[in-house]
Amino acid sequence: MATDGGLPFDLSTVKTKADEDHVRKNKRIFGIKEAPTFYPTREEFKDPLSYIEKISLQGKKYGIIKIVLPKEYKPGLCTQTMYFHVKRSQVRLPKRYYAK
């Protein structure tokens, strides 16, 4: 099922293994499995938010995913800035939070 109204996203076409196999030196605590890792192509990652939306079902299934960006991916530098004013306020914490 497509979330953007286009064709369905076929996960069988998504590369999920690195060029070099990653071998852990230590076992994961509590036997937790590795998060699914995705390796999008430059074309797939042209619109990062769209790509993330397409693999979101996998993320929901596992609770987390890892995306390894294409080597050619160079995010643009954001030069647009925004200024805003905030009101200062004092926050009092209960004594149990004080440093001892």
trRosetta pair geometry for C-beta under 8 A, 3 or more apart (Angstrom, degrees):
i j d omega theta_ij theta_ji phi_ij phi_ji
1 8 6.0 34 -9 -111 8 106
2 5 6.2 -91 114 37 120 6
2 6 5.0 -149 -168 68 150 54
2 7 5.9 141 -74 104 138 16
2 8 4.9 -119 -52 -85 81 47
2 9 6.8 120 -108 -18 71 76
3 53 5.6 -134 84 156 142 111
3 54 7.1 -157 31 -92 115 51
3 56 7.6 20 -26 37 165 126
4 50 6.5 11 -63 -141 154 99
4 53 6.9 94 -50 108 105 141
4 54 8.0 -42 -7 -73 116 87
9 54 4.1 148 -97 -163 161 107
9 55 7.5 -120 141 -63 151 54
10 13 4.9 63 96 2 103 108
10 14 7.8 179 104 -20 59 84
11 14 5.2 -45 -157 17 54 120
11 55 7.5 109 -108 -115 100 79
11 58 7.1 133 -121 -55 139 123
14 38 6.0 -37 172 -138 122 101
14 39 8.0 140 173 52 76 62
14 40 7.6 -35 -143 -92 93 65
14 44 7.9 120 -115 -141 84 164
14 55 7.1 114 -123 -95 163 116
15 38 7.5 107 79 -162 61 57
15 39 4.5 -55 97 68 108 106
15 40 7.9 172 46 -84 94 21
15 41 7.7 94 12 -48 121 83
16 36 6.4 -46 -150 -170 125 90
16 37 6.2 125 -166 77 72 64
16 38 6.0 -38 -106 -100 74 53
16 39 6.9 175 -101 12 22 90
17 21 7.3 -22 -174 -99 105 71
17 37 7.9 90 -96 80 27 108
17 39 7.5 -61 63 5 27 134
18 21 6.7 154 67 -95 98 24
18 22 5.7 71 26 -26 143 98
18 37 7.2 -18 -45 116 91 141
18 39 6.6 148 -96 -67 53 142
18 68 7.0 44 -97 24 97 170
24 27 7.2 106 115 -95 130 25
24 28 7.0 -40 -176 -47 168 82
24 34 7.9 -159 -44 -73 130 118
27 31 7.5 -20 167 -92 112 53
28 31 6.6 88 83 -141 93 11
28 32 4.7 -104 139 59 129 79
28 33 7.4 171 56 -81 157 12
28 34 7.3 -165 -51 -64 149 64
29 32 6.4 11 74 10 62 109
34 37 7.2 -34 148 -24 116 104
35 62 6.0 130 -140 142 73 140
35 64 4.8 -64 -122 103 136 97
35 65 5.7 177 164 -121 110 28
35 66 5.2 111 95 -17 119 97
36 58 5.4 -79 69 166 159 123
36 59 8.0 -120 55 -78 118 51
36 62 5.7 173 0 -4 102 161
36 65 5.0 -32 73 -125 91 90
36 66 7.2 -174 94 29 44 75
37 65 7.3 158 -93 -176 29 74
37 66 4.4 -23 -109 73 78 107
37 67 7.6 167 -160 -86 59 23
37 68 6.3 33 179 -16 105 106
38 55 5.9 -34 -66 -131 162 167
38 58 7.9 120 -55 82 122 153
38 65 6.3 22 -5 167 108 122
38 66 7.1 172 22 88 67 53
38 67 5.0 -20 67 -111 100 70
38 68 7.1 -172 87 23 47 72
39 67 8.0 160 -81 -160 29 56
39 68 5.0 -14 -101 64 76 108
39 70 7.8 100 179 -81 71 64
40 44 4.0 -131 -166 92 101 121
40 45 4.2 121 112 -52 132 101
40 51 5.6 9 -105 -160 158 147
40 67 6.7 2 -3 -160 107 105
40 69 7.6 -23 53 -130 97 41
40 70 6.3 -79 92 -42 73 97
41 44 4.7 95 49 8 77 102
41 45 6.9 -167 85 1 38 91
41 70 6.2 55 -170 -87 27 132
42 45 6.1 -71 -144 48 26 99
42 46 7.3 58 151 -60 60 76
42 70 4.7 -158 -72 125 67 171
42 72 5.0 -10 -93 66 128 127
42 73 6.7 -169 -116 -65 77 78
43 46 6.1 -17 -163 -27 35 109
44 51 5.6 93 154 -110 85 122
45 48 5.8 22 -165 -88 78 71
45 51 5.5 -18 -105 -35 55 163
45 69 6.8 125 -159 -143 165 73
45 70 5.7 -166 33 -2 143 113
45 73 6.0 -43 113 -92 142 129
47 50 3.9 32 110 19 117 121
47 51 6.5 154 88 -19 65 85
48 51 5.6 -57 -148 36 33 112
48 52 6.3 32 157 -19 68 105
49 52 5.7 -51 -145 36 33 112
49 53 6.4 37 153 -21 64 104
50 53 5.6 -53 -150 34 31 113
50 54 6.5 34 151 -23 63 105
51 54 5.7 -55 -152 32 32 113
51 55 6.7 6 159 1 66 106
51 67 7.8 105 123 -135 122 145
52 55 6.4 -69 -147 48 30 93
52 56 6.5 61 149 -64 64 89
52 59 8.0 17 -172 -24 78 150
52 67 7.4 -72 -93 -49 86 154
53 56 5.4 -24 -153 -20 34 123
55 58 5.1 -37 179 33 80 117
55 59 6.4 86 124 -23 80 99
55 65 6.5 -149 134 123 120 175
55 67 7.9 140 66 -85 153 111
56 59 5.1 -54 -149 38 43 116
56 60 6.2 45 153 -23 72 101
57 60 5.7 -50 -146 34 33 111
57 61 6.4 37 152 -24 63 105
58 61 5.6 -53 -150 32 33 115
58 62 6.5 1 162 7 67 109
58 65 5.8 69 110 -82 105 136
59 62 6.5 -72 -142 52 27 88
59 63 7.3 -71 173 105 59 5
59 64 6.7 -2 -149 -139 80 9
59 65 4.5 -83 -92 -9 85 115
60 63 7.6 33 -160 -74 22 37
62 65 6.4 104 66 -68 127 74
69 73 4.4 -99 170 52 112 146
70 73 4.6 113 62 -28 82 101
93 97 4.1 -77 155 69 131 137
93 98 7.0 163 91 -57 113 66
94 97 5.7 96 66 3 69 100
95 98 5.4 -34 -161 1 52 119
